[in-house]
């Protein structure tokens, strides 16, 4: 699906892959004033969640996370003479993610068959010329700017922690058994929601994806596709097809958001 509205272009595609029985990924898009969501005040939201857990638990967890994000648009942002609306938006986003964590834990308590379920969650909100990013787990947010691809989130995995502690080299992470052992996931107990704020420039392309993409397609491969096929030229489809063509071992979900000249 691809759509252009108010100086941004958006596409999204999700696929079950070749080896999974069901798609436990979910995503959320809120980028126009429909259903009462005030995107002018709160910003435009994009999110990817990758669920885990048997008995359909992963699907429940990821869907709960993405649906719960809509609470971000209820009420009002903190206001005041000394309140930065961008910072207020990020605080609200973080608060909503903690609320989602409690809701998933409540579901686990209510339905024991979902006891092992959890989900990653990576969220991007474009607000007043800034990118608000909130992140739990190992789904990713990238930015493609001026021909350079940068990962804006850090994988919360044992492999990445081993890199930080000096036990692994960065080039040893791909394919390592610890690369998908999560340090934290919503529903499994979290200690922190990682957040950051970045300024947005005209022409920026943001990529949100589950690990079903980057496990199958290297950063170099992602770079090449984005360099050739952005949002309006089949970028989402090409990314997903590349993941499937390289083995499609997992569900794969991608969202591309390209900013326009006046954003």
N, C-alpha and C positions, 0 to 999 in steps of 0.2 A: 504494500500500500504506500502511495506517495501523495503528498499534498503540499501545496505552497500557500501560505497565508501570512499576511502582515509581516513581510520581510524575512520570513524564515521558510525553509523547505524541509520537509520531514518525510522520511520513509521508515517502514518497519517490516520485518519479515521474521517468522519463526517456523521451525521445522523440527519434527520429532527425531530426525536423524535416521541412521540405518540399523542401529543396534538396540535402541530402547523401545519398550512396548508402548509407552505413552509419553506425552510431552508434559514435563513438570515445570517448565519455564512459564513465567507470566510477565506481562509488561503493562505499563500505564502511560497514557498520553493525555495531557490536558494542555492544549495550546490555542484554544479560541474560546470566546465567551459563550459557551453553550451550557445548558443545564444549570445555569446560575453561578458558574465558576468565574470569579473576577480575576482573569489573568493579567489585566492591566495593573492591578494593585499587588497581586500575589506572585505574578510571574507565570511562565509556561513550564510545565513539568513533564519530565520524561524519566522512566524508570524501568529497570530490568531486575527480575528476581528469579533465582534458580533454586527450586525446591529439592528437598531430599527426605528420604524416609519411606518405609514400606506402606502397603495398604492404602495407596493413594495419598499418603500424608504429605509428600512433597508438593503435590499439586495444590492441596488445601493450604499449605503454609505459604507458598508463593502467591497464590491468589489472594489470601488474606492480607498479605503485605501490600500488594498493589492496590487493592480496594481500600485498605486503611489509609493510604496516602491521601485520599480525597478529603480527609478531615483537615488537611492543611488549609483548605479553602473555606473552612467554616470560621465564624467569628471575625475578628479583625487582627491585623498585625499590631504589635506594640508601637505606639506613637509617642511623640513628645519632642520637645525642642532639641534635646541632645541625643535623640535616638536615630541611628542610621537605619533606614528602611531595609537595606540589604542585609545588615547584621541581624535585624529583627526577623527577617525572613529565614535566615539560616537557623536562628534559635528556635523558631517555630517548627521548622522541618525536623530538627533534631528531636524536639519534644514529641512530635508525631511518631517518629520511629521508635522511641521508647514506649509509646502507647501501643504500637503494633506488637512489640515484644511481649507486653503484658497480655494482649489479646490472644496471641498464639499459645502462650503458656496456659491461658484459661481454657482454650480448646483442648490442649493436651490433657489437662486435669479432667475435663468433662468427658473426653473420648479416649480411653486408654489405648485403643488400637492405633492412635496417632502419636504414641509416646516417643517415638524416635524422629519425629518430623522436625524440620527446620528449613530455613531458607537464607540465601544471600539476598542482598538488596543494594543496588547502586542507583542513586537518584541524581538527576541534573535539573536545576531550576534556573531559567534565564530570567533575570529580574533587573531592570534598570541598568542595562549595560554590563551586568556581571553574571558570572556562572557560579551558582551555589551547588556544591557537591557534597553529598552525604553517602556514606559507604559502610557496609558490613559484609564480610566474607570475601569471595574471590571473583565475583563478576567485576567487570571493568568499565571505566570511563576513560576514553582517549580524546585527545584534541589533535586535529590535523590543521596546521597553520603554516602558511608560506612554504609548503613542501616538506615540512617536518612533522613526524608523528610522535606524540608524547603521551605516555600513560599517566593519567592524573590521579589514579587510585593505586593503592598498594595491596597486593594479595595478602589476605590474612590466613596464611597457611604455614604449616610446620616447615616446609621447604624454604619459604621466604624468611622465616625467623632464623633458620639455620644459616642463611646467607648473611643476615645481619650480625649473627654471632661468630661468623668466620668459619663455620663448619662446611659450608658449600660455597662454590663459586657461582656467580650468576648464570654462567653458561651451563651449569649442571642441573638447574631447576627443571627445565623442560623434560618431561618423561620420568622424573624422579618419583619413587613411591610416595614421598611425603608432599608432593605438589598439590594433592587434593585433600590432604588432612587439614581441615579447617581449625583455626584457633578459636574462632567464634562464629556463630550463626544465629539469626533470630529464631527464638524458640528453644535454643540449646544453652541459653545463658550468655549474655553479652556484658562486657565491662566498659565498652566505649563505642560511640558512633564517631567514626572519623569524618571530619568535615574540612572543607577549604573553600575559599572564595577566589575566583580568577576574573580579571577583566576580559570582556568579550571584544573582539575586533571583527570588523566586517569581513566576511568570507570564511570565518572559522567553521570548521566541521567537527562536531562532537559525535563520537561513536560510543554507544553503550552496548555491551554484549555479555552474554553468558560464556562460561569457559568452553562451551561447545564450539565456539569460533576460534579462540586463540590457541586451544589445544591442537587444532587441525591446521590452522593457518598461522604462519610465523608473523611477527611484526613487519618483517620485510615484505611478506606477501600482502598483508593488510595495507601497507603503505602503497604498494604498486597499484592495488585496486582503487584506493581512494584517489590516487594521483590521476588515474585514467577515467574512473567512473564515479562521480560524486552523486549526490542525492537525486538529482534530476536525470541521471543517465544510468539508472539501474544498479547503483552501488550496493544497496541492500541485497538484491538478488544475487549479484556476483559474489558477495562475501559468503552468503549461505551456500551457494553452489560450490564454492571453493572448499568449504568445510566438508560438505557431503562428498565431493570428489576425492578428498584426501582421506576418507574413511568414515566420516560421520559417526564417530563412536558415541556421541552424546547429543541431547537436544541442543539446538542452536538458535539463539535469538539475537537479532541485531536491530538497533535503532540508529539512524543517522539524522542529525540536525545541522543544517547549514544556515548560518546567519546571513542576512542581507545587508545592503549598503547603508540602511538608515537605522539599524537596530542600535 
